[in-house]
Amino acid sequence: MGLVVTTYKVMPDSDVEDVSPDDIAAQISALKDDVYDVQLCETKPLAFGLKFIQVHVVMNDGVSGLSDIFEDKMRSIHGTGEIEVLSMGLI
């Protein structure tokens, strides 16, 4: 049993007005607990003034479904759009 590190690309929902990527990033950072170690959560430029949130989280790989639960927690944040896994690996 080890740890898995996952990097996500989280896009703000373009259909929601006045969505702040920084606010979404702050709420994702607040998801850090004993199970999910959110090590990095920062807003990055994409193109044409658009921004995305890059999330770097470490979790236990011995329990199945943890990444799905974390993605659902991120989706529940108001203004969160598409979530994409950029990389995943064991530490």
N, C-alpha and C positions, 0 to 999 in steps of 0.2 A: 504494500500500500504506500503510495507516494503522493506527490502533489502535481497538479496540472495547472499550467498557466495558459490563460486565454486572452487574446487581444481582440476587442470588438471595435467596430466602426458603427457609431450610432448617429443617425441622421434626424434632425428635428423634422417634425411633421409640417409639410408645406401648406397643408389645408387649415392649419390652426393659426390664427392671427396672433401677433405679438409673442411669438415663442422665442425665448432667450436660450441659446445653447449653453450659456454660462450657468443659468438656473438649472437646466437639466443636468449639467455636469456636477453641480453642487449636490443635487438630490441623489445622483448615482453614487457619488463619494460617500454619502450618508448610509448607503447599503452595507458598508463595511461592518462585519461582525465576526463571531467566532468561526463561522463557516466560510465566509467570503472575505478575502483580504484584498480590497480594492487598493492596489499600489499606485496606480496612475489613472487620472481622469482629467483630461485636458481638452480644451477647444482648439481645433486646428482649422486653418483656411482650406477650402476645397477649390472653388472657382467662382468667379463673378460675384464676389462678396458672400458666397455661401460658406457656411462652416459646418463641421461635424465634430463629434466628441469621440476621442480615442480613449478606450477603457482597457486597462490592464489589470486582470484579477487572477488571484491564485486561490485554488480550492482543492479539496481532497479528491483524489481520483477513485477511491475505494467505494464511494457511494454513487450509485447510478442515478441519473436525472438531475444532479446538482446544477449543471450548466443550463438545462431547460428551465429550472426554477429561477435561476438568476436572470435569464433573459425575460421571463414573465414579470419579474419584479421591475426590470428596466422598462418594459412595455407599459406597465401600470402608471408610470410617471407621465403626467399631463404634458403633451407636446412632443412626446417621443414618437418618431416615425420608424423607418426601416432600421433593422439591426443586422449587421453582417459580421461573421467571424473572420477576422483577418489571419489569425494564426492560433495554433493550439499545440502544446507540447508538454512533455513531462519534465519535471525538474529533479 
